């Protein structure tokens, strides 16, 4: 499995590189804006992140997404991952409620973003 992670043509490696890149961009934006959650303790950060995710799932809005991303960035800057398990059921429920047209639209958007990432970084698709 380690070999495929190193293969730049491996779809999993491409997606992982893209997600890592997006995460780094979000952390850089968060730091540039002043790390508004730097004083919160880890327990509060995790709790607030889970609340932010639930709020975003209920009413998707850019400000809610930004809050969720900023809390995740602060956790990652501390070497921690957001507590995905705390919202696993809500994410599964939302996914089950998503219709096929919404899924296809999301896949197209993500595929376009991955393609742009590959072009910007001169990485081969195949």
N, CA and C atoms as a LAMMPS dump frame, in Angstrom:
ITEM: TIMESTEP
0
ITEM: NUMBER OF ATOMS
378
ITEM: BOX BOUNDS ff ff ff
-5.0000000000000000e+02 5.0000000000000000e+02
-5.0000000000000000e+02 5.0000000000000000e+02
-5.0000000000000000e+02 5.0000000000000000e+02
ITEM: ATOMS id mol type element x y z
1 1 1 N 0.82 -1.195 0
2 1 2 C 0 0 0
3 1 3 C 0.859 1.252 0
4 2 1 N 2.012 1.179 0.649
5 2 2 C 2.906 2.326 0.675
6 2 3 C 3.372 2.684 -0.727
7 3 1 N 3.542 1.663 -1.571
8 3 2 C 3.976 1.929 -2.935
9 3 3 C 2.956 2.753 -3.701
10 4 1 N 1.66 2.432 -3.555
11 4 2 C 0.642 3.173 -4.301
12 4 3 C 0.525 4.6 -3.802
13 5 1 N 0.797 4.832 -2.508
14 5 2 C 0.729 6.19 -1.971
15 5 3 C 1.818 7.063 -2.578
16 6 1 N 2.899 6.437 -3.027
17 6 2 C 4 7.179 -3.61
18 6 3 C 3.815 7.4 -5.113
19 7 1 N 2.953 6.641 -5.736
20 7 2 C 2.707 6.727 -7.165
21 7 3 C 1.847 7.951 -7.458
22 8 1 N 2.382 8.957 -8.163
23 8 2 C 1.63 10.19 -8.413
24 8 3 C 0.402 9.982 -9.291
25 9 1 N 0.28 8.824 -9.931
26 9 2 C -0.885 8.541 -10.768
27 9 3 C -1.987 7.838 -9.995
28 10 1 N -1.696 7.406 -8.797
29 10 2 C -2.666 6.69 -7.973
30 10 3 C -3.77 7.648 -7.539
31 11 1 N -5.039 7.344 -7.867
32 11 2 C -6.14 8.249 -7.506
33 11 3 C -6.202 8.559 -6.016
34 12 1 N -5.937 7.57 -5.187
35 12 2 C -5.962 7.803 -3.742
36 12 3 C -4.875 8.788 -3.336
37 13 1 N -3.686 8.649 -3.919
38 13 2 C -2.587 9.563 -3.616
39 13 3 C -2.92 10.98 -4.081
40 14 1 N -3.57 11.1 -5.224
41 14 2 C -3.952 12.409 -5.753
42 14 3 C -4.967 13.065 -4.834
43 15 1 N -5.984 12.318 -4.424
44 15 2 C -7.016 12.878 -3.541
45 15 3 C -6.404 13.252 -2.194
46 16 1 N -5.539 12.396 -1.654
47 16 2 C -4.904 12.709 -0.377
48 16 3 C -4.047 13.972 -0.468
49 17 1 N -3.306 14.118 -1.565
50 17 2 C -2.494 15.326 -1.754
51 17 3 C -3.385 16.557 -1.866
52 18 1 N -4.495 16.429 -2.588
53 18 2 C -5.434 17.536 -2.731
54 18 3 C -6.014 17.933 -1.373
55 19 1 N -6.46 16.954 -0.59
56 19 2 C -7.042 17.25 0.725
57 19 3 C -6.01 17.866 1.663
58 20 1 N -4.789 17.38 1.605
59 20 2 C -3.719 17.941 2.43
60 20 3 C -3.455 19.398 2.022
61 21 1 N -3.449 19.65 0.729
62 21 2 C -3.247 21.007 0.212
63 21 3 C -4.366 21.947 0.688
64 22 1 N -5.626 21.487 0.58
65 22 2 C -6.762 22.314 1.016
66 22 3 C -6.692 22.586 2.517
67 23 1 N -6.314 21.598 3.283
68 23 2 C -6.185 21.761 4.728
69 23 3 C -5.105 22.795 5.051
70 24 1 N -3.99 22.728 4.351
71 24 2 C -2.9 23.684 4.574
72 24 3 C -3.336 25.101 4.197
73 25 1 N -4.053 25.233 3.088
74 25 2 C -4.569 26.551 2.687
75 25 3 C -5.48 27.135 3.761
76 26 1 N -6.375 26.309 4.296
77 26 2 C -7.303 26.778 5.328
78 26 3 C -6.567 27.18 6.589
79 27 1 N -5.533 26.417 6.953
80 27 2 C -4.748 26.782 8.139
81 27 3 C -4.018 28.098 7.911
82 28 1 N -3.463 28.285 6.723
83 28 2 C -2.767 29.541 6.417
84 28 3 C -3.721 30.728 6.489
85 29 1 N -4.924 30.573 5.956
86 29 2 C -5.927 31.642 6.021
87 29 3 C -6.292 31.951 7.463
88 30 1 N -6.469 30.909 8.253
89 30 2 C -6.833 31.067 9.658
90 30 3 C -5.733 31.804 10.427
91 31 1 N -4.492 31.41 10.216
92 31 2 C -3.362 32.066 10.884
93 31 3 C -3.266 33.524 10.439
94 32 1 N -3.436 33.76 9.148
95 32 2 C -3.358 35.127 8.616
96 32 3 C -4.429 36.034 9.211
97 33 1 N -5.556 35.449 9.605
98 33 2 C -6.655 36.238 10.187
99 33 3 C -6.526 36.393 11.7
100 34 1 N -5.471 35.838 12.294
101 34 2 C -5.225 36.09 13.706
102 34 3 C -5.539 34.987 14.694
103 35 1 N -5.833 33.778 14.263
104 35 2 C -6.078 32.639 15.164
105 35 3 C -7.057 32.982 16.286
106 36 1 N -8.273 33.275 15.922
107 36 2 C -9.265 33.725 16.898
108 36 3 C -9.611 32.703 17.972
109 37 1 N -9.26 31.445 17.782
110 37 2 C -9.562 30.418 18.775
111 37 3 C -8.33 29.931 19.528
112 38 1 N -7.237 30.651 19.426
113 38 2 C -5.976 30.227 20.027
114 38 3 C -6.056 30.073 21.55
115 39 1 N -6.924 30.803 22.202
116 39 2 C -7 30.754 23.667
117 39 3 C -7.944 29.687 24.207
118 40 1 N -8.702 29.046 23.333
119 40 2 C -9.626 28.01 23.79
120 40 3 C -8.874 26.736 24.151
121 41 1 N -9.369 26.037 25.189
122 41 2 C -8.75 24.757 25.525
123 41 3 C -9.233 23.697 24.532
124 42 1 N -8.533 22.582 24.513
125 42 2 C -8.793 21.536 23.526
126 42 3 C -10.21 20.989 23.635
127 43 1 N -10.685 20.777 24.853
128 43 2 C -12.044 20.257 25.024
129 43 3 C -13.085 21.181 24.434
130 44 1 N -12.913 22.467 24.674
131 44 2 C -13.853 23.459 24.138
132 44 3 C -13.767 23.523 22.618
133 45 1 N -12.547 23.452 22.08
134 45 2 C -12.371 23.46 20.615
135 45 3 C -13.11 22.288 19.974
136 46 1 N -12.939 21.107 20.541
137 46 2 C -13.583 19.92 19.983
138 46 3 C -15.1 20.024 20.072
139 47 1 N -15.589 20.477 21.219
140 47 2 C -17.031 20.637 21.402
141 47 3 C -17.596 21.672 20.432
142 48 1 N -16.919 22.814 20.322
143 48 2 C -17.375 23.866 19.417
144 48 3 C -17.328 23.42 17.959
145 49 1 N -16.314 22.615 17.597
146 49 2 C -16.235 22.117 16.221
147 49 3 C -17.435 21.23 15.914
148 50 1 N -17.766 20.31 16.829
149 50 2 C -18.906 19.424 16.609
150 50 3 C -20.201 20.227 16.484
151 51 1 N -20.368 21.251 17.318
152 51 2 C -21.547 22.116 17.243
153 51 3 C -21.58 22.842 15.901
154 52 1 N -20.419 23.329 15.469
155 52 2 C -20.328 24.05 14.192
156 52 3 C -20.689 23.139 13.022
157 53 1 N -20.239 21.899 13.06
158 53 2 C -20.56 20.952 11.99
159 53 3 C -22.061 20.703 11.949
160 54 1 N -22.656 20.466 13.107
161 54 2 C -24.108 20.221 13.161
162 54 3 C -24.883 21.429 12.641
163 55 1 N -24.428 22.608 13.01
164 55 2 C -25.082 23.838 12.555
165 55 3 C -24.959 23.985 11.038
166 56 1 N -23.782 23.694 10.503
167 56 2 C -23.555 23.783 9.06
168 56 3 C -24.388 22.746 8.308
169 57 1 N -24.492 21.543 8.859
170 57 2 C -25.301 20.513 8.213
171 57 3 C -26.775 20.906 8.181
172 58 1 N -27.229 21.582 9.231
173 58 2 C -28.634 21.992 9.306
174 58 3 C -28.945 23.132 8.347
175 59 1 N -28.019 24.067 8.216
176 59 2 C -28.222 25.252 7.375
177 59 3 C -26.882 25.647 6.765
178 60 1 N -26.595 25.069 5.613
179 60 2 C -25.305 25.349 4.972
180 60 3 C -25.222 26.821 4.592
181 61 1 N -24.206 27.448 5.151
182 61 2 C -23.961 28.865 4.902
183 61 3 C -22.459 29.087 5.032
184 62 1 N -21.941 29.986 4.242
185 62 2 C -20.487 30.207 4.208
186 62 3 C -19.927 30.598 5.578
187 63 1 N -20.65 31.407 6.359
188 63 2 C -20.12 31.802 7.671
189 63 3 C -20.036 30.601 8.61
190 64 1 N -20.977 29.68 8.505
191 64 2 C -20.933 28.47 9.333
192 64 3 C -19.796 27.556 8.886
193 65 1 N -19.583 27.513 7.589
194 65 2 C -18.48 26.713 7.064
195 65 3 C -17.137 27.295 7.515
196 66 1 N -17.025 28.598 7.505
197 66 2 C -15.794 29.268 7.943
198 66 3 C -15.511 28.976 9.415
199 67 1 N -16.553 29.029 10.251
200 67 2 C -16.403 28.725 11.668
201 67 3 C -15.895 27.299 11.85
202 68 1 N -16.514 26.371 11.155
203 68 2 C -16.116 24.965 11.205
204 68 3 C -14.657 24.804 10.756
205 69 1 N -14.3 25.446 9.66
206 69 2 C -12.93 25.358 9.137
207 69 3 C -11.915 25.987 10.087
208 70 1 N -12.266 27.114 10.682
209 70 2 C -11.34 27.785 11.612
210 70 3 C -11.091 26.944 12.861
211 71 1 N -12.139 26.349 13.398
212 71 2 C -11.973 25.482 14.568
213 71 3 C -11.12 24.264 14.212
214 72 1 N -11.346 23.685 13.031
215 72 2 C -10.533 22.552 12.576
216 72 3 C -9.076 22.975 12.396
217 73 1 N -8.858 24.162 11.863
218 73 2 C -7.49 24.659 11.665
219 73 3 C -6.773 24.815 12.996
220 74 1 N -7.461 25.352 13.986
221 74 2 C -6.834 25.519 15.305
222 74 3 C -6.467 24.168 15.899
223 75 1 N -7.357 23.194 15.77
224 75 2 C -7.035 21.855 16.263
225 75 3 C -5.815 21.292 15.537
226 76 1 N -5.775 21.431 14.222
227 76 2 C -4.658 20.887 13.446
228 76 3 C -3.342 21.602 13.762
229 77 1 N -3.422 22.887 14.026
230 77 2 C -2.208 23.61 14.413
231 77 3 C -1.646 23.084 15.735
232 78 1 N -2.508 22.504 16.538
233 78 2 C -2.083 21.894 17.803
234 78 3 C -1.745 20.416 17.646
235 79 1 N -1.729 19.943 16.399
236 79 2 C -1.375 18.554 16.135
237 79 3 C -2.506 17.57 16.352
238 80 1 N -3.746 18.059 16.37
239 80 2 C -4.917 17.219 16.601
240 80 3 C -5.846 17.259 15.39
241 81 1 N -6.636 16.21 15.236
242 81 2 C -7.658 16.188 14.196
243 81 3 C -9.003 16.506 14.844
244 82 1 N -9.913 17.099 14.088
245 82 2 C -11.264 17.321 14.615
246 82 3 C -11.897 15.98 14.996
247 83 1 N -12.796 15.977 15.97
248 83 2 C -13.424 14.728 16.428
249 83 3 C -14.535 14.244 15.499
250 84 1 N -14.149 13.735 14.352
251 84 2 C -15.131 13.304 13.353
252 84 3 C -16.133 12.295 13.899
253 85 1 N -15.692 11.454 14.814
254 85 2 C -16.586 10.461 15.4
255 85 3 C -17.767 11.077 16.128
256 86 1 N -17.584 12.298 16.639
257 86 2 C -18.656 12.975 17.378
258 86 3 C -19.823 13.377 16.479
259 87 1 N -19.572 13.47 15.18
260 87 2 C -20.628 13.882 14.238
261 87 3 C -20.864 12.831 13.154
262 88 1 N -20.349 11.649 13.382
263 88 2 C -20.443 10.584 12.377
264 88 3 C -21.893 10.278 11.992
265 89 1 N -22.772 10.18 12.982
266 89 2 C -24.168 9.857 12.691
267 89 3 C -24.843 10.977 11.903
268 90 1 N -24.595 12.24 12.287
269 90 2 C -25.191 13.372 11.573
270 90 3 C -24.716 13.418 10.124
271 91 1 N -23.434 13.124 9.912
272 91 2 C -22.903 13.099 8.546
273 91 3 C -23.543 11.973 7.732
274 92 1 N -23.705 10.82 8.353
275 92 2 C -24.341 9.691 7.659
276 92 3 C -25.8 10.012 7.331
277 93 1 N -26.502 10.624 8.288
278 93 2 C -27.9 10.999 8.054
279 93 3 C -28.013 11.996 6.908
280 94 1 N -27.142 12.984 6.903
281 94 2 C -27.17 14.002 5.836
282 94 3 C -26.867 13.366 4.484
283 95 1 N -25.918 12.471 4.467
284 95 2 C -25.576 11.79 3.223
285 95 3 C -26.767 10.991 2.706
286 96 1 N -27.472 10.323 3.602
287 96 2 C -28.639 9.533 3.21
288 96 3 C -29.756 10.412 2.662
289 97 1 N -29.827 11.658 3.11
290 97 2 C -30.87 12.587 2.67
291 97 3 C -30.525 13.272 1.352
292 98 1 N -29.279 13.183 0.951
293 98 2 C -28.833 13.855 -0.261
294 98 3 C -29.313 13.082 -1.487
295 99 1 N -29.943 13.788 -2.408
296 99 2 C -30.431 13.091 -3.605
297 99 3 C -29.31 12.931 -4.641
298 100 1 N -29.583 12.114 -5.631
299 100 2 C -28.585 11.785 -6.647
300 100 3 C -28.086 13.019 -7.399
301 101 1 N -28.973 13.949 -7.697
302 101 2 C -28.558 15.166 -8.419
303 101 3 C -27.579 15.988 -7.58
304 102 1 N -27.832 16.087 -6.282
305 102 2 C -26.915 16.83 -5.402
306 102 3 C -25.564 16.138 -5.328
307 103 1 N -25.581 14.809 -5.252
308 103 2 C -24.323 14.055 -5.202
309 103 3 C -23.506 14.272 -6.473
310 104 1 N -24.187 14.175 -7.627
311 104 2 C -23.486 14.359 -8.9
312 104 3 C -22.899 15.76 -9.006
313 105 1 N -23.652 16.761 -8.554
314 105 2 C -23.161 18.134 -8.582
315 105 3 C -21.918 18.271 -7.705
316 106 1 N -21.964 17.693 -6.523
317 106 2 C -20.819 17.755 -5.61
318 106 3 C -19.61 17.061 -6.204
319 107 1 N -19.818 15.905 -6.813
320 107 2 C -18.715 15.175 -7.44
321 107 3 C -18.087 16.015 -8.553
322 108 1 N -18.918 16.678 -9.365
323 108 2 C -18.386 17.533 -10.442
324 108 3 C -17.558 18.678 -9.878
325 109 1 N -18.042 19.312 -8.821
326 109 2 C -17.323 20.437 -8.211
327 109 3 C -15.976 19.962 -7.671
328 110 1 N -15.99 18.863 -6.947
329 110 2 C -14.742 18.346 -6.365
330 110 3 C -13.785 17.899 -7.469
331 111 1 N -14.301 17.24 -8.494
332 111 2 C -13.451 16.802 -9.603
333 111 3 C -12.796 18.001 -10.291
334 112 1 N -13.568 19.082 -10.468
335 112 2 C -13.001 20.291 -11.065
336 112 3 C -11.891 20.862 -10.18
337 113 1 N -12.123 20.901 -8.872
338 113 2 C -11.108 21.428 -7.955
339 113 3 C -9.85 20.563 -7.951
340 114 1 N -10.015 19.251 -7.986
341 114 2 C -8.857 18.361 -8.04
342 114 3 C -8.099 18.575 -9.351
343 115 1 N -8.833 18.718 -10.454
344 115 2 C -8.184 18.988 -11.747
345 115 3 C -7.389 20.278 -11.73
346 116 1 N -7.965 21.321 -11.149
347 116 2 C -7.246 22.602 -11.032
348 116 3 C -5.992 22.44 -10.176
349 117 1 N -6.116 21.703 -9.083
350 117 2 C -4.976 21.437 -8.208
351 117 3 C -3.864 20.733 -8.977
352 118 1 N -4.237 19.722 -9.763
353 118 2 C -3.244 18.99 -10.541
354 118 3 C -2.562 19.889 -11.569
355 119 1 N -3.347 20.726 -12.25
356 119 2 C -2.76 21.633 -13.243
357 119 3 C -1.824 22.643 -12.572
358 120 1 N -2.226 23.176 -11.438
359 120 2 C -1.391 24.153 -10.739
360 120 3 C -0.087 23.539 -10.26
361 121 1 N -0.108 22.254 -9.983
362 121 2 C 1.069 21.591 -9.453
363 121 3 C 1.753 20.691 -10.481
364 122 1 N 1.321 20.811 -11.737
365 122 2 C 1.91 20.031 -12.839
366 122 3 C 2.015 18.557 -12.523
367 123 1 N 0.95 18.003 -11.945
368 123 2 C 0.932 16.58 -11.63
369 123 3 C 0.146 15.864 -12.705
370 124 1 N 0.645 14.754 -13.189
371 124 2 C -0.06 14 -14.232
372 124 3 C -1.32 13.338 -13.68
373 125 1 N -2.359 13.275 -14.508
374 125 2 C -3.586 12.58 -14.141
375 125 3 C -3.403 11.071 -14.234
376 126 1 N -2.646 10.608 -15.207
377 126 2 C -2.457 9.169 -15.414
378 126 3 C -1.003 8.861 -15.629
